[in-house]
Amino acid sequence: MEYVVLVDEQDNPIGKMEKQQAHIEGLLHRAFSIFIFNSENKLLLQKRASSKYHCGGLWTNSCCSHPRENENIQDAANRRLVEEMGMQCSLKPIFTFMYKAEFDNGLIEHEFDHVFFGESNQTPNINTEEVEAYRYISMDALQQEIKEFPEKFTPWFIIALDRVLAFNSSHA
């Protein structure tokens, strides 16, 4: 059984809960989102496996998940990048944000999300239980695609993207 770390609005741990139950109740929990850019500044996207408990078949950032209880968030991000995408790179914490999204199946994602950036030209070796497909995309093409087809992307990805773009352009 997988657990998530429940947190308050300052990201202080206040307990743990079975992952599915936390998503049923919509309780705030710790998460991370990884954005990998290649040397051409294209973003690595993953398409979530259709079998995922929510947002299956939608495009999202390079990797995202939850740390385990007592697991350092950076270590969790590195671990999950290997588990989902079969790749490693240096990850740098960039910002945090909170969001809440309700899904058609009744589940609620309510996360305190830690965002990491990495740079890699490595070809992913995806775990097909987690990831259906991947691709690299330019920021311009991505923004246009989201404008035309927002329903093809996860809510947290769309929420985080403005800050990702602002940070990325100011550090280009």
C-alpha positions as CSV (number, residue, x, y, z in Angstrom):
1,M,0.0,0.0,0.0
2,E,1.3,3.4,-0.9
3,Y,1.1,6.4,1.4
4,V,1.4,10.1,0.9
5,V,2.7,12.7,3.4
6,L,-0.1,15.0,4.6
7,V,1.1,18.6,5.1
8,D,-0.2,22.0,6.2
9,E,-0.1,25.1,3.9
10,Q,3.6,25.7,5.0
11,D,4.5,22.1,3.9
12,N,5.0,20.9,7.5
13,P,4.2,17.2,7.8
14,I,1.0,16.5,9.8
15,G,0.6,12.8,9.2
16,K,0.3,10.2,6.4
17,M,-2.5,8.6,4.6
18,E,-3.0,5.8,2.0
19,K,-2.7,7.5,-1.4
20,Q,-6.1,6.6,-2.8
21,Q,-7.8,7.7,0.4
22,A,-6.0,11.1,0.4
23,H,-7.3,11.6,-3.2
24,I,-10.8,10.6,-2.2
25,E,-10.8,13.1,0.7
26,G,-8.9,15.8,-1.1
27,L,-6.4,16.3,1.7
28,L,-3.3,18.4,1.1
29,H,-0.2,16.3,0.6
30,R,3.4,16.7,-0.6
31,A,4.3,16.1,-4.2
32,F,6.9,17.0,-6.8
33,S,6.9,17.8,-10.5
34,I,10.0,17.5,-12.7
35,F,10.6,19.5,-15.8
36,I,13.5,18.2,-18.0
37,F,14.8,20.4,-20.8
38,N,17.2,19.3,-23.5
39,S,20.1,21.4,-24.9
40,E,17.7,22.9,-27.5
41,N,15.5,24.1,-24.5
42,K,12.7,21.7,-25.5
43,L,10.7,20.2,-22.6
44,L,10.4,16.5,-22.1
45,L,6.7,15.6,-21.8
46,Q,5.2,12.3,-20.7
47,K,1.8,10.9,-21.6
48,R,0.5,9.2,-18.5
49,A,-0.4,5.5,-18.8
50,S,-4.2,5.1,-19.6
51,S,-4.4,2.8,-16.6
52,K,-3.4,5.5,-14.1
53,Y,-6.0,6.2,-11.4
54,H,-6.6,9.7,-12.6
55,C,-5.5,11.7,-15.6
56,G,-4.6,8.6,-17.6
57,G,-3.7,9.3,-21.2
58,L,-3.0,13.0,-20.6
59,W,0.2,14.8,-21.3
60,T,2.1,16.2,-18.4
61,N,5.6,17.3,-17.3
62,S,8.6,15.0,-17.4
63,C,7.8,13.2,-14.2
64,C,5.7,13.7,-11.1
65,S,4.9,11.8,-7.9
66,H,4.9,11.8,-4.1
67,P,7.8,11.3,-1.7
68,R,7.5,8.5,0.8
69,E,7.3,9.2,4.6
70,N,10.7,10.5,5.9
71,E,12.1,10.6,2.3
72,N,13.9,13.7,1.3
73,I,12.0,15.5,-1.6
74,Q,15.2,15.7,-3.8
75,D,15.9,12.0,-3.2
76,A,12.3,11.1,-4.1
77,A,12.4,13.1,-7.3
78,N,15.7,11.4,-8.3
79,R,14.2,8.0,-7.5
80,R,11.0,8.5,-9.3
81,L,12.7,9.9,-12.5
82,V,14.5,6.6,-12.7
83,E,11.4,4.5,-12.0
84,E,9.1,6.3,-14.5
85,M,11.4,7.6,-17.2
86,G,14.5,5.3,-16.8
87,M,16.8,8.3,-16.7
88,Q,19.0,10.4,-14.4
89,C,20.1,14.0,-14.4
90,S,20.9,16.7,-11.9
91,L,17.7,18.2,-10.5
92,K,17.5,21.7,-9.1
93,P,14.6,22.9,-6.9
94,I,13.0,25.9,-8.5
95,F,9.7,26.8,-6.7
96,T,6.7,25.4,-4.9
97,F,3.0,25.9,-5.4
98,M,-0.3,24.5,-4.1
99,Y,-3.3,23.5,-6.2
100,K,-6.5,21.6,-5.9
101,A,-8.2,19.9,-8.9
102,E,-11.3,17.7,-9.0
103,F,-11.6,14.9,-11.6
104,D,-14.5,13.3,-13.4
105,N,-14.0,10.1,-11.4
106,G,-14.6,11.9,-8.1
107,L,-11.0,12.0,-7.0
108,I,-9.4,15.2,-5.8
109,E,-5.7,16.1,-6.2
110,H,-4.7,18.7,-3.5
111,E,-1.0,19.1,-3.5
112,F,1.9,21.1,-2.1
113,D,4.0,20.6,-5.2
114,H,7.8,21.0,-5.3
115,V,9.0,21.9,-8.8
116,F,12.5,20.7,-10.1
117,F,14.3,21.5,-13.3
118,G,16.8,19.3,-15.0
119,E,18.7,19.2,-18.3
120,S,19.3,16.1,-20.3
121,N,19.6,14.9,-23.9
122,Q,19.2,11.3,-22.7
123,T,16.6,9.2,-24.4
124,P,14.1,8.0,-21.8
125,N,13.6,4.3,-21.2
126,I,10.0,4.5,-20.0
127,N,8.2,2.3,-17.5
128,T,5.1,1.4,-19.6
129,E,3.0,0.8,-16.4
130,E,3.4,4.6,-15.6
131,V,4.1,6.2,-19.0
132,E,2.5,5.6,-22.4
133,A,4.6,7.9,-24.5
134,Y,7.1,10.8,-24.4
135,R,8.2,13.6,-26.6
136,Y,10.3,16.8,-26.5
137,I,8.5,20.0,-27.5
138,S,9.4,23.7,-27.9
139,M,7.8,26.2,-25.5
140,D,6.1,28.0,-28.4
141,A,4.6,24.8,-29.8
142,L,3.5,23.7,-26.3
143,Q,1.8,26.9,-25.5
144,Q,-0.1,26.7,-28.8
145,E,-1.1,23.1,-28.2
146,I,-2.4,23.9,-24.7
147,K,-4.4,26.8,-26.1
148,E,-6.0,24.6,-28.7
149,F,-6.4,21.4,-26.7
150,P,-6.2,22.1,-22.9
151,E,-8.2,18.9,-22.2
152,K,-5.2,16.8,-23.4
153,F,-3.0,18.0,-20.4
154,T,-3.0,17.5,-16.7
155,P,-4.3,20.4,-14.6
156,W,-1.2,20.7,-12.4
157,F,1.0,20.9,-15.5
158,I,-1.1,23.8,-17.0
159,I,-1.1,25.6,-13.6
160,A,2.7,25.3,-13.1
161,L,3.6,26.1,-16.7
162,D,3.3,29.9,-16.5
163,R,5.8,30.0,-13.6
164,V,8.0,27.4,-15.4
165,L,8.0,29.6,-18.6
166,A,8.7,32.8,-16.6
167,F,11.6,31.2,-14.7
168,N,13.0,29.5,-17.9
169,S,13.0,32.8,-19.9
170,S,14.6,34.8,-17.1
171,H,17.4,32.2,-16.9
172,A,17.9,31.5,-20.6
